[in-house]
Amino acid sequence: MDRPSTSSSAQSAPSALQTVAVVGLGTMGTGIAEVLTRAGHEVIGIDVSEAAGRACVDALGAATARSVAKERLTEQERQSVLARLRTFTDLQAAVHADLVIEVVPEDYAIKQRVFRDLDAIVRPDTILATGTNALSVTRLAAESQHPERVLGLHFFNPAPAMKLVEVVSSVLTAPPAVEAVTELARALGKEPVAVGDRPGFVADGLLFGYLNQAAAMYESKYASREDIDAAMRLGCGLPMGPLALLDLIGVDTARTVLEAMYAASGDRLHAPAPILGHLTEAGLTGRKAGRGFYSYEQPGSGTLVRDAHTPLEGASATAGRAVSSVGVAGSGTMASGIAQVFAQAGYDVVLAARSEEKAAAAKAAIGKSLGRAVAKGRLTQEAADTTLARITPAGSLDAFAEVDLAVEAVAEDLAVKQELFAALDKICRPGAVLATTTSSLPVIACARATSRPQDVIGMHFFNPAPAMKLVEVVRTVLTADDVHATVREVCTKVRKHAVDCGDRAGFIVNALLFPYLNNAIKMVETHYASVEEIDAAMKLGGGYPMGPFELLDVVGLDVSLAIEKVLHKEFRDPGLAPSPLLEHLVAAGCLGRKTGRGFREYARR
């Protein structure tokens, strides 16, 4: 299925690795071929399936046609790009390649056979790269006659868009080979990160543990697939929810990666959730099959369709309680932000602090926040003035006597919260809903401090409350149905996205986020990768808005340690034990941005 090449082109490849063979023309192989041809390389695409070769050519044609339509390429340049790709069904076509990149299925036997066959075909100085993200590069290299030329070159999907390339060395890899492919990656406009040989490398090593926990969370029926995905998108700013991402990656692929990671680490967090095996065995492998965690319009489609698990709109049969006034207890950033959210939505708000002065200062902080919104054109001055007028500062909880909903946002200390709820129990009128914004403490412990635990619920806002869309609504085993309905209705009115979850440590977001952060710290602790490399890997390879260490320094290392301790205490999993490095930094007073030093140093204001 050779397609004649008109290899003349005004563009030349900016690398000594001029001719590159790509073995395996699935989604990843096709994407890599596109990246290389656009950069001026001659590409030999090889796949045992003629249909895969044709699909690769068609995909490149369609992608370059879009570029012409957007005036990013001329038609002449497009024809030159197309001419640089030739496809074959025989591995012998790689005979003149300077570099071979294999992206065949994640199976040792298949990959080893490819490497053994290539040994007999290519020149001794040809570099052989595996695109694996789960298997041992060292084990693959050991099967080669020239292990010194074998390394890992892990692109991320979609290859044309994602900037990260992990360059994986084994103990056998010669430095010149690493230097050559690193130079190639930079010439392709990618950001190469050098990593050692262990399953998952950096990005997938962190990503797949998180995905596995999300699958287990869904399997346990703790939260719906929609709520888990919405929580991580809206609470962490991720481009996709974990279950939707598993469907995109392929449930079977994820299971293979996790099996390899678990075999190497023995960490229970890497042991594939049983649901991954069940879906794989049933052929429900995600988008490519038309069904995985979600159902799709057709195999290969990204368009969701309703199925038996899709929640019905407005399905709650219980009416909520009437809420027109809200009390917010606290004077910090979170309390001020929550008070602003309620006031902007039209509620009368009582903002209570430990003194009139603190309450007035909190209201003044809200005024400044509203002023910034006016300056940016997001709010009119009239709306800002009206919002501020709805807020009444108070120096005592006694001002909550007539509120319909009381929300506490005080220190994350159970004794402090229990004392406050005991006070609310005496002050608030019968039928008032009492809510805690805790992010890690048991809601039931707050509820039991009152004589009306049925009226108590968790309402976990995210910081900054005016900007973040997510609220985790946390029911205890005693929370009344109409209290739950009330808070859901209130979330809708204040334009927040509510997700339901049970009363256990971390709820959805922190239960998935902090083990991922802890694992990132362990990578640094074991000298596998640097803080900078890990942050770059997760931003460029995972599409994360912040790297894990940037986020840890923003959250505060002391806060992070406290949450990780709560998770470890609740779930008793050794893999959740806080990293000793984190404990040492906290003990040294290096708490992140607020102290000027955490995993990085910051200029003091």
QUIMOUR-V833179 format. One record per residue. PHI is phi in whole degrees, 0 to 359 (none if undefined). D_CENTER is the distance of its C-alpha to the mean C-alpha in whole Angstrom. Layout:
PHI/D_CENTER, PHI/D_CENTER
This chain:
none/40, 296/41, 249/41, 306/43, 254/42, 254/43, 287/41, 294/43, 203/41, 289/41, 264/37, 240/37, 289/34, 276/34, 203/34, 293/36, 275/34, 289/36, 253/36, 236/32, 261/32, 247/29, 258/30, 106/28, 249/27, 282/25, 301/22, 291/20, 299/24, 297/25, 295/22, 295/23, 300/27, 297/26, 301/25, 291/28, 294/31, 296/29, 274/30, 101/33, 272/33, 280/35, 242/33, 254/34, 270/32, 232/33, 206/32, 295/35, 263/34, 298/36, 297/34, 296/31, 297/33, 297/34, 297/30, 296/29, 298/32, 296/32, 295/28, 295/29, 299/32, 292/30, 295/27, 288/30, 296/32, 297/29, 294/29, 294/33, 299/33, 269/30, 63/33, 266/31, 223/33, 274/37, 296/38, 295/40, 296/37, 299/35, 296/38, 293/38, 298/34, 299/35, 289/38, 277/36, 253/34, 234/37, 240/36, 218/37, 252/37, 247/39, 299/37, 302/41, 297/40, 278/37, 305/41, 257/41, 288/37, 273/36, 215/33, 241/31, 246/28, 263/27, 225/24, 278/26, 306/25, 286/23, 214/26, 305/29, 299/32, 294/31, 293/29, 296/32, 296/35, 299/33, 293/34, 297/37, 294/38, 295/37, 304/39, 273/42, 249/41, 273/40, 293/42, 299/41, 267/39, 291/37, 276/33, 249/31, 241/28, 258/25, 269/22, 302/21, 241/17, 224/19, 267/23, 285/25, 294/26, 299/29, 296/30, 292/30, 295/32, 297/34, 278/36, 271/36, 290/40, 232/38, 299/35, 293/35, 260/34, 260/31, 210/27, 256/24, 225/22, 260/19, 277/18, 243/14, 267/15, 279/16, 304/18, 295/20, 263/17, 280/15, 276/16, 281/15, 226/18, 271/18, 260/22, 252/23, 261/26, 262/28, 292/31, 261/33, 287/32, 282/34, 307/33, 300/34, 293/32, 297/29, 298/31, 295/31, 284/28, 295/26, 297/29, 300/28, 301/24, 296/25, 296/28, 279/25, 84/24, 260/21, 251/19, 282/21, 237/19, 278/22, 223/21, 275/23, 271/23, 211/21, 306/19, 88/15, 53/16, 272/14, 298/11, 288/11, 299/13, 272/10, 295/7, 287/10, 297/11, 296/8, 297/9, 297/12, 295/12, 295/11, 297/14, 294/16, 297/15, 293/16, 298/19, 281/21, 63/21, 290/19, 209/17, 287/18, 299/15, 296/15, 288/15, 298/12, 293/10, 296/11, 300/11, 283/7, 289/8, 276/11, 275/10, 239/7, 73/8, 282/5, 292/7, 218/7, 286/7, 296/7, 284/11, 296/11, 291/9, 301/11, 296/14, 290/14, 294/13, 112/16, 299/17, 294/20, 297/18, 299/15, 296/18, 298/20, 299/17, 294/17, 300/21, 294/21, 295/19, 293/21, 299/24, 276/23, 260/22, 69/23, 281/20, 301/20, 294/16, 263/17, 291/19, 306/18, 303/18, 308/21, 299/20, 295/19, 291/22, 296/24, 295/22, 297/23, 297/26, 275/27, 78/26, 265/23, 263/20, 115/18, 305/19, 297/21, 261/23, 88/23, 198/22, 210/19, 291/17, 244/18, 250/21, 238/22, 305/25, 196/26, 305/25, 89/22, 275/22, 259/19, 274/21, 284/20, 232/23, 296/25, 217/25, 297/26, 262/23, 287/23, 292/24, 279/27, 291/27, 58/29, 282/29, 293/30, 268/34, 261/34, 275/35, 275/34, 276/36, 289/37, 228/35, 236/37, 229/36, 229/34, 254/34, 241/31, 260/32, 134/31, 227/31, 276/28, 300/25, 292/24, 299/27, 297/28, 296/25, 293/25, 300/29, 297/28, 301/26, 293/29, 295/32, 295/30, 275/30, 103/34, 276/34, 281/37, 238/35, 255/36, 254/35, 254/36, 233/36, 284/38, 207/41, 300/42, 295/41, 294/37, 294/37, 295/38, 294/36, 295/33, 295/35, 298/35, 297/32, 296/31, 301/34, 293/32, 298/29, 296/31, 298/33, 295/30, 295/29, 295/32, 298/32, 270/29, 77/31, 271/28, 209/31, 278/35, 297/37, 296/39, 295/35, 296/34, 296/38, 295/38, 299/35, 297/36, 293/39, 283/37, 261/36, 248/39, 284/39, 215/40, 264/41, 206/41, 293/39, 303/43, 290/42, 272/39, 304/42, 246/42, 288/38, 271/37, 220/33, 249/33, 240/29, 265/29, 221/27, 260/29, 303/28, 280/25, 224/28, 299/30, 297/33, 296/33, 293/31, 296/34, 297/36, 294/35, 293/35, 298/38, 290/39, 299/38, 302/39, 278/43, 270/42, 289/40, 292/42, 302/42, 93/39, 291/37, 272/33, 247/32, 236/28, 250/26, 261/23, 307/22, 253/19, 212/20, 272/24, 290/25, 296/26, 297/29, 293/31, 289/31, 298/32, 288/35, 281/36, 245/38, 266/40, 225/38, 299/35, 293/35, 265/34, 256/31, 209/27, 267/24, 221/23, 272/20, 280/19, 246/16, 265/18, 279/19, 302/20, 295/22, 263/19, 280/16, 274/16, 270/15, 226/18, 273/17, 262/21, 247/22, 272/25, 265/27, 290/30, 251/33, 297/31, 288/33, 301/32, 287/33, 290/32, 300/28, 298/29, 300/30, 293/27, 300/25, 294/28, 296/28, 302/24, 297/25, 293/28, 270/26, 63/23, 248/20, 264/18, 270/19, 237/17, 268/20, 206/19, 275/22, 273/23, 218/21, 307/20, 85/16, 53/16, 267/13, 297/10, 292/12, 294/13, 264/9, 285/8, 286/12, 298/12, 298/9, 296/11, 297/14, 293/14, 296/13, 297/16, 297/18, 297/18, 290/19, 300/22, 268/23, 62/23, 285/21, 207/19, 272/20, 305/18, 295/18, 295/17, 291/14, 299/13, 296/14, 299/12, 284/8, 284/10, 275/12, 264/10, 248/7, 72/7, 286/6, 293/9, 222/10, 287/10, 300/10, 280/14, 301/14, 293/12, 301/15, 292/18, 286/17, 297/16, 108/19, 292/20, 292/22, 296/20, 298/17, 297/20, 298/22, 294/18, 295/18, 295/22, 296/22, 297/19, 296/21, 295/24, 286/23, 262/22, 56/24, 265/22, 304/23, 294/19, 266/18, 299/21, 303/20, 298/21, 303/24, 298/23, 296/21, 298/24, 294/27, 296/25, 295/25, 298/29, 276/30, 81/29, 269/26, 255/23, 113/21, 301/22, 293/25, 251/27, 88/27, 206/25, 215/22, 282/20, 230/22, 258/25, 231/25, 291/29, 285/30, 279/31
